[in-house]
Amino acid sequence: MFHVGSLLMMGEYAMILSQQVMIFGWSKSEMLFWWR
């Protein structure tokens, strides 16, 4: 059973993680694009 606080923290953590992954993937693809 989840507490509301822990669920909120997990959601916030997932949002930050997905944001970092998106930025990382974007910069990676941009690097590949420039290196082509």
PyMOL Python script that loads the backbone (N, CA, C, O; Angstrom):
from pymol import cmd

cmd.read_pdbstr("""\
ATOM      1  N   MET A   1       0.850  -1.197   0.000  1.00  0.00           N
ATOM      2  CA  MET A   1       0.000   0.000   0.000  1.00  0.00           C
ATOM      3  C   MET A   1       0.884   1.246   0.000  1.00  0.00           C
ATOM      4  O   MET A   1       1.828   1.349   0.784  1.00  0.00           O
ATOM      5  N   PHE A   2       0.573   2.176  -0.876  1.00  0.00           N
ATOM      6  CA  PHE A   2       1.401   3.375  -1.023  1.00  0.00           C
ATOM      7  C   PHE A   2       0.844   4.529  -0.202  1.00  0.00           C
ATOM      8  O   PHE A   2      -0.368   4.686  -0.053  1.00  0.00           O
ATOM      9  N   HIS A   3       1.759   5.327   0.325  1.00  0.00           N
ATOM     10  CA  HIS A   3       1.346   6.593   0.928  1.00  0.00           C
ATOM     11  C   HIS A   3       1.291   7.640  -0.165  1.00  0.00           C
ATOM     12  O   HIS A   3       1.967   7.505  -1.185  1.00  0.00           O
ATOM     13  N   VAL A   4       0.500   8.676   0.030  1.00  0.00           N
ATOM     14  CA  VAL A   4       0.366   9.716  -1.000  1.00  0.00           C
ATOM     15  C   VAL A   4       1.703  10.422  -1.193  1.00  0.00           C
ATOM     16  O   VAL A   4       2.078  10.750  -2.319  1.00  0.00           O
ATOM     17  N   GLY A   5       2.427  10.659  -0.091  1.00  0.00           N
ATOM     18  CA  GLY A   5       3.709  11.362  -0.163  1.00  0.00           C
ATOM     19  C   GLY A   5       4.728  10.595  -0.994  1.00  0.00           C
ATOM     20  O   GLY A   5       5.396  11.172  -1.852  1.00  0.00           O
ATOM     21  N   SER A   6       4.848   9.293  -0.739  1.00  0.00           N
ATOM     22  CA  SER A   6       5.837   8.485  -1.456  1.00  0.00           C
ATOM     23  C   SER A   6       5.455   8.391  -2.932  1.00  0.00           C
ATOM     24  O   SER A   6       6.322   8.403  -3.805  1.00  0.00           O
ATOM     25  N   LEU A   7       4.153   8.298  -3.206  1.00  0.00           N
ATOM     26  CA  LEU A   7       3.682   8.231  -4.591  1.00  0.00           C
ATOM     27  C   LEU A   7       4.021   9.536  -5.314  1.00  0.00           C
ATOM     28  O   LEU A   7       4.442   9.522  -6.470  1.00  0.00           O
ATOM     29  N   LEU A   8       3.830  10.669  -4.617  1.00  0.00           N
ATOM     30  CA  LEU A   8       4.137  11.976  -5.190  1.00  0.00           C
ATOM     31  C   LEU A   8       5.628  12.078  -5.479  1.00  0.00           C
ATOM     32  O   LEU A   8       6.036  12.562  -6.535  1.00  0.00           O
ATOM     33  N   MET A   9       6.447  11.613  -4.517  1.00  0.00           N
ATOM     34  CA  MET A   9       7.897  11.660  -4.695  1.00  0.00           C
ATOM     35  C   MET A   9       8.323  10.787  -5.870  1.00  0.00           C
ATOM     36  O   MET A   9       9.191  11.173  -6.653  1.00  0.00           O
ATOM     37  N   MET A  10       7.713   9.613  -5.993  1.00  0.00           N
ATOM     38  CA  MET A  10       8.043   8.710  -7.099  1.00  0.00           C
ATOM     39  C   MET A  10       7.684   9.349  -8.435  1.00  0.00           C
ATOM     40  O   MET A  10       8.439   9.240  -9.402  1.00  0.00           O
ATOM     41  N   GLY A  11       6.543  10.008  -8.490  1.00  0.00           N
ATOM     42  CA  GLY A  11       6.120  10.684  -9.715  1.00  0.00           C
ATOM     43  C   GLY A  11       7.080  11.805 -10.078  1.00  0.00           C
ATOM     44  O   GLY A  11       7.434  11.978 -11.244  1.00  0.00           O
ATOM     45  N   GLU A  12       7.501  12.573  -9.064  1.00  0.00           N
ATOM     46  CA  GLU A  12       8.434  13.674  -9.300  1.00  0.00           C
ATOM     47  C   GLU A  12       9.771  13.128  -9.787  1.00  0.00           C
ATOM     48  O   GLU A  12      10.380  13.683 -10.701  1.00  0.00           O
ATOM     49  N   TYR A  13      10.224  12.039  -9.172  1.00  0.00           N
ATOM     50  CA  TYR A  13      11.497  11.413  -9.550  1.00  0.00           C
ATOM     51  C   TYR A  13      11.422  10.899 -10.993  1.00  0.00           C
ATOM     52  O   TYR A  13      12.367  11.054 -11.765  1.00  0.00           O
ATOM     53  N   ALA A  14      10.290  10.288 -11.343  1.00  0.00           N
ATOM     54  CA  ALA A  14      10.115   9.763 -12.703  1.00  0.00           C
ATOM     55  C   ALA A  14      10.116  10.908 -13.709  1.00  0.00           C
ATOM     56  O   ALA A  14      10.680  10.779 -14.796  1.00  0.00           O
ATOM     57  N   MET A  15       9.487  12.031 -13.353  1.00  0.00           N
ATOM     58  CA  MET A  15       9.441  13.187 -14.250  1.00  0.00           C
ATOM     59  C   MET A  15      10.847  13.723 -14.496  1.00  0.00           C
ATOM     60  O   MET A  15      11.221  13.991 -15.637  1.00  0.00           O
ATOM     61  N   ILE A  16      11.634  13.880 -13.418  1.00  0.00           N
ATOM     62  CA  ILE A  16      13.006  14.388 -13.542  1.00  0.00           C
ATOM     63  C   ILE A  16      13.838  13.418 -14.366  1.00  0.00           C
ATOM     64  O   ILE A  16      14.626  13.830 -15.218  1.00  0.00           O
ATOM     65  N   LEU A  17      13.656  12.122 -14.105  1.00  0.00           N
ATOM     66  CA  LEU A  17      14.439  11.101 -14.811  1.00  0.00           C
ATOM     67  C   LEU A  17      14.114  11.136 -16.309  1.00  0.00           C
ATOM     68  O   LEU A  17      15.020  11.112 -17.142  1.00  0.00           O
ATOM     69  N   SER A  18      12.833  11.191 -16.645  1.00  0.00           N
ATOM     70  CA  SER A  18      12.439  11.210 -18.066  1.00  0.00           C
ATOM     71  C   SER A  18      12.945  12.482 -18.736  1.00  0.00           C
ATOM     72  O   SER A  18      13.334  12.461 -19.904  1.00  0.00           O
ATOM     73  N   GLN A  19      12.941  13.600 -17.989  1.00  0.00           N
ATOM     74  CA  GLN A  19      13.442  14.854 -18.539  1.00  0.00           C
ATOM     75  C   GLN A  19      14.924  14.725 -18.870  1.00  0.00           C
ATOM     76  O   GLN A  19      15.363  15.145 -19.941  1.00  0.00           O
ATOM     77  N   GLN A  20      15.701  14.141 -17.946  1.00  0.00           N
ATOM     78  CA  GLN A  20      17.130  13.965 -18.167  1.00  0.00           C
ATOM     79  C   GLN A  20      17.380  13.030 -19.340  1.00  0.00           C
ATOM     80  O   GLN A  20      18.276  13.266 -20.151  1.00  0.00           O
ATOM     81  N   VAL A  21      16.580  11.962 -19.428  1.00  0.00           N
ATOM     82  CA  VAL A  21      16.745  11.013 -20.535  1.00  0.00           C
ATOM     83  C   VAL A  21      16.450  11.696 -21.863  1.00  0.00           C
ATOM     84  O   VAL A  21      17.155  11.480 -22.848  1.00  0.00           O
ATOM     85  N   MET A  22      15.397  12.529 -21.886  1.00  0.00           N
ATOM     86  CA  MET A  22      15.045  13.238 -23.112  1.00  0.00           C
ATOM     87  C   MET A  22      16.173  14.180 -23.523  1.00  0.00           C
ATOM     88  O   MET A  22      16.549  14.220 -24.694  1.00  0.00           O
ATOM     89  N   ILE A  23      16.722  14.945 -22.562  1.00  0.00           N
ATOM     90  CA  ILE A  23      17.813  15.885 -22.857  1.00  0.00           C
ATOM     91  C   ILE A  23      19.036  15.113 -23.326  1.00  0.00           C
ATOM     92  O   ILE A  23      19.700  15.523 -24.277  1.00  0.00           O
ATOM     93  N   PHE A  24      19.339  14.002 -22.668  1.00  0.00           N
ATOM     94  CA  PHE A  24      20.509  13.195 -23.019  1.00  0.00           C
ATOM     95  C   PHE A  24      20.353  12.627 -24.434  1.00  0.00           C
ATOM     96  O   PHE A  24      21.275  12.697 -25.246  1.00  0.00           O
ATOM     97  N   GLY A  25      19.183  12.070 -24.714  1.00  0.00           N
ATOM     98  CA  GLY A  25      18.933  11.497 -26.033  1.00  0.00           C
ATOM     99  C   GLY A  25      18.977  12.572 -27.111  1.00  0.00           C
ATOM    100  O   GLY A  25      19.483  12.335 -28.207  1.00  0.00           O
ATOM    101  N   TRP A  26      18.442  13.767 -26.798  1.00  0.00           N
ATOM    102  CA  TRP A  26      18.420  14.852 -27.778  1.00  0.00           C
ATOM    103  C   TRP A  26      19.841  15.294 -28.103  1.00  0.00           C
ATOM    104  O   TRP A  26      20.181  15.451 -29.276  1.00  0.00           O
ATOM    105  N   SER A  27      20.670  15.497 -27.093  1.00  0.00           N
ATOM    106  CA  SER A  27      22.052  15.929 -27.326  1.00  0.00           C
ATOM    107  C   SER A  27      22.825  14.835 -28.064  1.00  0.00           C
ATOM    108  O   SER A  27      23.669  15.129 -28.911  1.00  0.00           O
ATOM    109  N   LYS A  28      22.534  13.577 -27.739  1.00  0.00           N
ATOM    110  CA  LYS A  28      23.217  12.456 -28.385  1.00  0.00           C
ATOM    111  C   LYS A  28      22.855  12.421 -29.875  1.00  0.00           C
ATOM    112  O   LYS A  28      23.733  12.283 -30.727  1.00  0.00           O
ATOM    113  N   SER A  29      21.573  12.546 -30.183  1.00  0.00           N
ATOM    114  CA  SER A  29      21.151  12.510 -31.583  1.00  0.00           C
ATOM    115  C   SER A  29      21.696  13.729 -32.320  1.00  0.00           C
ATOM    116  O   SER A  29      22.050  13.633 -33.495  1.00  0.00           O
ATOM    117  N   GLU A  30      21.767  14.868 -31.647  1.00  0.00           N
ATOM    118  CA  GLU A  30      22.306  16.074 -32.270  1.00  0.00           C
ATOM    119  C   GLU A  30      23.787  15.865 -32.589  1.00  0.00           C
ATOM    120  O   GLU A  30      24.255  16.260 -33.657  1.00  0.00           O
ATOM    121  N   MET A  31      24.520  15.247 -31.667  1.00  0.00           N
ATOM    122  CA  MET A  31      25.941  14.964 -31.895  1.00  0.00           C
ATOM    123  C   MET A  31      26.097  14.034 -33.094  1.00  0.00           C
ATOM    124  O   MET A  31      26.959  14.243 -33.946  1.00  0.00           O
ATOM    125  N   LEU A  32      25.249  13.002 -33.149  1.00  0.00           N
ATOM    126  CA  LEU A  32      25.306  12.062 -34.279  1.00  0.00           C
ATOM    127  C   LEU A  32      25.002  12.800 -35.583  1.00  0.00           C
ATOM    128  O   LEU A  32      25.619  12.541 -36.616  1.00  0.00           O
ATOM    129  N   PHE A  33      24.047  13.715 -35.514  1.00  0.00           N
ATOM    130  CA  PHE A  33      23.661  14.464 -36.708  1.00  0.00           C
ATOM    131  C   PHE A  33      24.830  15.331 -37.189  1.00  0.00           C
ATOM    132  O   PHE A  33      25.086  15.424 -38.389  1.00  0.00           O
ATOM    133  N   TRP A  34      25.539  15.967 -36.243  1.00  0.00           N
ATOM    134  CA  TRP A  34      26.645  16.843 -36.629  1.00  0.00           C
ATOM    135  C   TRP A  34      27.858  16.037 -37.072  1.00  0.00           C
ATOM    136  O   TRP A  34      28.661  16.518 -37.871  1.00  0.00           O
ATOM    137  N   TRP A  35      28.002  14.814 -36.560  1.00  0.00           N
ATOM    138  CA  TRP A  35      29.174  13.996 -36.897  1.00  0.00           C
ATOM    139  C   TRP A  35      29.011  13.292 -38.236  1.00  0.00           C
ATOM    140  O   TRP A  35      29.968  12.721 -38.760  1.00  0.00           O
ATOM    141  N   ARG A  36      27.783  13.330 -38.801  1.00  0.00           N
ATOM    142  CA  ARG A  36      27.531  12.578 -40.014  1.00  0.00           C
ATOM    143  C   ARG A  36      28.285  13.179 -41.192  1.00  0.00           C
ATOM    144  O   ARG A  36      28.192  12.671 -42.309  1.00  0.00           O
TER     145      ARG A  36
END
""", "prot")
cmd.dss("prot")
cmd.show_as("cartoon", "prot")
cmd.util.cbc("prot")
cmd.orient("prot")
